[in-house]
Amino acid sequence: MAKIGFIKLGNLGMSQVIDLVQDEIAAREGISVRVFGTGPKMGKDEAAATAELKNWGADFYVMISPNASAPGPTAAREIYKDVPCIIISDGPTKKEDREALEAAGFGYIIMTVDPLIGAKTEFLDPVEMASFNSDAMKVLSTCGVVRLIQEELDKVAAMVDEGKSGKDLQLPRIVAKPEKCIERAGFSNPYAKAKGLAALHMADMVAKINFPACFMLKEIEQVTLTAAAGHEMMRAAAQLAIEAREIEKANDSVFRQPHSKKGGRLMTKTKLYEKPQ
């Protein structure tokens, strides 16, 4: 039995499904999942509250948050530094910061393609927030990010099944840039793959557009125009992801990788009417 604890500090696009990708139809045996979420906030108080999950005694933990270098996620890592823990975030992007995580014993998957939302009151309301996250999820799911995380967490769960624990677990250390993510997407048509890669590059660029809107610009016209531009780019990226999958569907070549009920073995299929093997 692999016990996996998920800590959600704040919200990324991937936060919506991070705790679901190991057991997509809720039928996999030999796995148990618990989640501690702090909603939209990710300060030091929220970080301290996550200690409650540690009492559950998971075999390994997954901590997902925006900006892993921020004070809240940094404080949370102090709580989990003595147990196997994988950091999933949109940063740090600097090599020396990632090396510090590795030296402290943490695994990591840094997703530069999980975009920063235009989080300004002058622009963002609950409907806009939900719409942006649904667009982000379309790119993350179709273009390889979900499968990359699924496969990497499966590898660690398999080590637990083999009897490994603690420091014997080999945790992933991956910078999930567009070129790396697209190779996990399973596209067979080169035009579909090109659309998927374009969508990932656009998602990567969204953060660069939204950052000044969130933290630098002051005039309402600049803030709202810039944030709106970032969200329009995210919408266009989602449409490219949809088009990429439609090409694969037209060719009856959508790559699927479900978990088996017993043991969680990854099965595969491409034809709609074939049985996973």
N, C-alpha and C positions, 0 to 999 in steps of 0.2 A: 504494500500500500504506500503510494507516494503522496505525502501531504504537502500541499503547496499553499503558501500564504501570500496574498496579494495586498499591497499597501498602495492606496490611491491618494496621493497628495495633490490637490488641485486637479486640473483636467487637461489632457491632450486628446487629439483625435482618437488615438489608439486606446485610450482609457475606457472607451465604450465597450470594448470586447476583450480586453486583455485577459480577463478571468474566465472567458468562455471558450477560447480557442483550443484548449486541451480536451474538451468534452462537448463537442458542438451539438450533439443530440441528447445530451444528459443520460447516456446509457453506458458509458465506459466504466468498466470495473477496475478496481485497483488504483483508484485515484480519489483524493479528497481535497476540496478547495474551500478556503475561507478568505473573506475579503474585509479589509478595514478601509473605509473611505472617509475622507474629510470634506467631501463636496468641493466647492470651488476654491476654498481657502487652503493655503499651504504654508502658514507661518509656524513659528516655533511652538506655539501652544498646540496646534494641530499635530505637529511632529511628536510632541511628548505623549499625546493621547494614543499614538499608534503602538505604544509599548504593550497595550492590552492584547494585541494579536500575538505577540511573542510568547505569551503564556500557553498558546495552543500547541507549541512545539512542532512546527512544520519542519519537513526535511530541508526545504529551502524556501526563500522568500523572493518575491519580485516587487520592487518598489518603482512605481511609475509616477512621474511628475514633470511639469515643465521645468526647465533650467535647474538641473541637478546641483548647480553651484550656488543656488539661492540659500538664504539662511535656514528656511524650514527643512528642505530636503537634506541639507548638510547636518542639521541637528538630528534628523531621523536616522541618518546613517550611523551616528554614534550609538544609537540603541541597538542596531543590527550588525555592528562590526564584528561580532564574535560568532556569527552564524552565517551559513552560505546565503548570499543575497545578490541578486542581479538588479542593476539599476537600468531602467528604461526611461529615456528622456530625449529631448531635442538638443541637449547640450550637457556637458561641455564639448566644444568643438576643438579646443586647443589640445595638442598632443600631450603637453606636460600635465594638464589637468586629468587627462585620461590615465596617464601613467601613475598619477597619485592614487586614483581609484584602484588601479590594479595592485599597486604596492600595499594598499590597505586590505587587499583580499577580495574586493568586490568584482563581480562580473559586470558587464555593461553592454547594452545595445543603444547606441546613440543614433537617433533617427532625425537626420537633418531635413527629411521630407515631411515630418509631422508639423504642419504650419502654425505659426503664431496668429491667433485671432486678433481682429481689430478691436481690442477691448477698451473702448472709450465711450463714456456715457453719451456723448454727442452723436454717436453712430449706432452703438450696439444695444439691442433690446433682446428679450428672450427668444423671439421668433428668429431674428437674424443670427443669434448664437446657435440655435438648433439647426438652421439651414446651413450655416458654415460647417458645422461638425458633420452633418450628413454628407456634404460634398467631400470633405476631407476623408471620411470613411470609405467613400466610393473609390478614391485613389489608393488609399492604404490597402484595401482589400483586394482590388483587382490587379494591382501592379506589383505585388510581391511582398509587401511589408508584413501583412498578416501571416503569410506562409513562412516567411523568414523567422518570425517570432515563434510561431507554432512549432517549427522544426527544432529550433534551438532549445526551447523549453522541453520538448519531447526528449531530446538527448539527455538532459539533466535528469528528467524523471526516469528514464531507462537506467541510468547509473544507480539511482536509488533502488530500483527493482533488482539490480545486480548485487545489492548489499553494501554499496558505497555510501559514505556519509561524511559530513563535515568538510574538512580540507581535502578529502579525497575526490570530491566532486569537481569536475573540470567545468568552470563556468564560462559562458561565451564572452568574448571581448571583441565587439564588432562595431564599426562605424558604418551605419546603413545609409550610404549615399545612393543616388539614383541608379548608378551602374551596377551596384551590388544587389539592390532590391529587385531590379527587373529580371535578373537571372533566376530568382526564386519564383517568378510569376507563372512559369510553365506555358508561355505562349509558343505556339508552333508556327503561326503565320508571321513572317517578318514585318509586315505592315502593322499588325496588331501590336507586336513588340515595340515598334517605333512609336506608335501612339501612346503606349503605356510609359515608355521612357520619357516622352515629351511631357506627359502628365506629371511624372515625378519631378522633373526639372522645374516645372511651373510651380508645383507645391513647395519645392525648395525655395523658389524666388518669393513666394507669398510672404514668408517671414521677413525677408529683407525689405519688402514694401511696407509691411505693417509695423515694423519696429519703430521707425520715426513717428508714425502716427500715434503709437502708444506712449512713447517716451521722450520725444524731442519737439514735435511741432506743437504750437500753442494756439494759433488762429483757427477758429472753428471751420473756416472754409478749407484750410490746408488739412486739418485733421480729418474731416469727414470725406473730402475728396480722395485723400490717400488711402484711408481705410476702405472706402468703397471700391477703389481700384484693386486693392489686395483681395477683397472678397469676390470681385468679378473674375479675377484670375483664377481663384480657387474653383469657382463655378465652371469656368472653361476647362480647367484640368479634369474636373469630374466628368464633363461631357466627353473628353478624349478617352477617359477610362471606360466609359460606357461603350463608346464606339469600338474600342479595342476588344472588349468582351463580345460584342455583337459579331465581329468578324470571326472569332473563334466559334461562336454558336452557329453561324452560317455554315461553317466547315465541319460541324459536329466534332470539334476537337478541344472542347473546354476541359482542361486538366483539373481533375478533382482528387483530393487526397484525404479521405475520411479516416477516422480512427476505428479500429475493430473494437467490438464490445469487450472481448476478452483480451486483456493484455495491452490494449491501446496501440497495437501494431498499425503502422501507417499503410493503408491500402491505396491503390490508384486505379483510376479509370479515365478514359477520354471520350468514348462514345456514350451518348446519352442512355442507350438501352442495354449497355453491357453491365455486368456485375463487377463491383470492385474486387480486385485481387491483391 
